[in-house]
Amino acid sequence: MANDLQARLTGLLEAEAATRGFEVVLIEVAGNRRNPLVRVYLDHEGGITIDQITEANRWIKEILETLPDTQNGYTLEVSSPGIERPLVKLADFVRFTGSKAKVSVSPEVDGHKHFTGVIEGVEDDVVILDVDGTTVRVPHSAITRARLRVEIDLSKEGTAADGL
């Protein structure tokens, strides 16, 4: 049920989002059949604002209320993808080439289920990562979860001139 609802929502929301200038980053459906939890991560060129999330909440709710799966109720969460943004489509990996990412796979690739490395690029349907100097080729179809990894060095002190 969750996958069916997720697939239907992806088609409906991506089309509507595009007309409104938004990008659907990821849709997650969790919880039980009677009251599903629907999470929608949206982005907008230049970043998304709270006002845009509020606006999107309204039109997403209108779409959800037309579906039989949500007639008994649902919980909707709409948010930005955050700094550790989910990477879902091959285009996401292309866009964030040069960035660090954590990638989980199934089945294992090279004997591992998890990789953290720098995205080197995409060839056909394969994501190429540099994991500590070793090139790892991960089939996109094997990726179960991927997110950007942001590391903040708190040991460095800023100054007022740095805006810190």
C-alpha positions in Angstrom: 0.0 0.0 0.0 2.7 2.5 1.0 4.6 1.9 -2.3 1.4 2.2 -4.4 0.5 5.4 -2.7 4.1 6.7 -3.0 4.2 5.9 -6.7 0.8 7.7 -7.3 1.9 10.7 -5.3 5.2 10.9 -7.1 3.4 11.2 -10.4 0.8 13.7 -9.2 3.1 15.9 -7.1 6.0 16.1 -9.5 3.7 17.4 -12.2 2.1 19.9 -9.9 5.4 21.0 -8.3 6.9 21.6 -11.7 4.1 24.0 -12.7 4.8 25.9 -9.5 8.6 26.0 -9.9 9.4 23.4 -7.2 11.4 20.2 -7.4 10.1 17.1 -5.6 13.3 15.7 -4.0 11.7 12.8 -2.3 8.4 11.4 -1.2 8.2 9.0 1.7 5.1 7.1 2.9 5.2 5.4 6.3 2.9 4.3 9.0 -0.2 2.3 8.7 -2.8 1.9 6.0 -5.6 3.7 8.0 -3.5 6.8 8.7 -0.4 7.1 6.6 2.4 9.5 7.2 3.4 11.3 4.0 6.7 13.2 3.9 7.4 15.5 1.0 10.8 17.1 0.5 10.7 20.0 -1.8 13.3 22.4 -3.2 13.2 25.6 -5.2 15.9 27.4 -7.2 17.9 29.4 -4.7 16.5 27.4 -1.8 13.0 27.0 -0.4 11.5 29.4 2.2 9.0 28.8 5.0 6.4 30.7 3.0 6.9 28.4 0.0 6.6 25.3 2.3 3.4 26.7 3.7 2.0 27.3 0.2 3.1 23.8 -0.9 1.4 22.3 2.1 -1.9 23.7 0.9 -1.8 22.3 -2.7 -0.3 19.0 -1.6 -3.2 18.6 0.9 -5.7 19.3 -1.9 -4.1 16.5 -3.9 -4.0 14.1 -1.0 -7.7 14.6 -0.2 -8.6 13.3 -3.7 -7.0 9.9 -3.1 -8.9 6.9 -1.7 -5.8 5.9 0.4 -6.1 9.1 2.5 -9.8 9.3 3.0 -9.6 7.9 6.5 -6.9 10.5 7.5 -3.2 11.1 7.0 -0.3 13.1 8.5 1.5 15.4 6.1 5.0 16.7 6.6 6.4 19.1 4.0 10.0 20.3 4.3 13.2 21.3 2.6 15.7 18.5 1.9 18.1 20.0 4.5 21.8 20.3 4.2 22.2 16.5 4.2 19.9 16.3 1.2 18.6 12.9 0.0 20.0 11.8 -3.4 17.5 9.9 -5.3 17.7 10.4 -9.1 20.8 9.9 -11.2 20.5 13.7 -11.9 21.0 14.3 -8.2 24.4 12.5 -8.3 25.4 14.5 -11.4 24.3 17.8 -9.8 26.3 17.1 -6.6 29.5 15.7 -8.3 32.4 16.7 -6.1 30.3 16.5 -2.9 30.6 13.9 -0.1 27.8 11.4 0.2 26.8 8.4 2.3 25.3 5.7 0.2 23.6 2.4 1.3 23.1 -0.4 -1.1 21.4 -3.8 -1.5 22.7 -6.2 -2.5 26.2 -5.6 -1.3 28.7 -3.9 -3.7 32.4 -5.0 -3.3 31.4 -6.7 -0.1 29.9 -3.6 1.6 26.4 -2.3 2.3 27.5 1.3 3.1 29.9 3.8 1.5 30.9 7.3 2.4 32.9 9.1 -0.3 33.1 11.9 -2.8 30.8 11.6 -5.8 33.1 11.5 -8.9 30.3 11.3 -11.4 27.8 9.1 -13.2 28.4 6.8 -16.2 25.2 5.3 -17.7 23.4 4.0 -14.6 26.4 3.8 -12.3 27.4 6.2 -9.6 31.1 6.5 -9.2 32.5 7.3 -5.7 35.9 8.0 -4.4 36.0 6.2 -1.0 39.3 7.0 0.7 41.2 7.0 -2.6 39.5 3.8 -4.0 37.1 4.1 -6.9 33.8 2.4 -6.2 31.2 1.9 -8.9 27.7 1.6 -7.5 24.8 0.6 -9.8 22.0 3.2 -9.3 19.5 0.3 -9.0 21.3 -1.0 -5.9 21.1 2.3 -4.0 18.5 2.0 -1.2 19.4 5.3 0.5 21.8 8.1 -0.2 22.4 11.5 1.3 24.9 14.3 1.1 27.3 14.4 4.0 28.3 17.7 5.4 31.2 18.0 7.8 31.5 21.1 10.0 34.8 21.7 11.7 33.9 23.2 15.0 37.5 23.4 16.1 38.1 26.4 13.9 37.4 29.7 15.4 35.7 32.5 13.4 36.0 36.2 13.9 33.5 39.0 13.6 35.1 39.8 10.2 34.1 36.3 9.1 30.5 37.0 10.1 30.7 34.5 12.9 
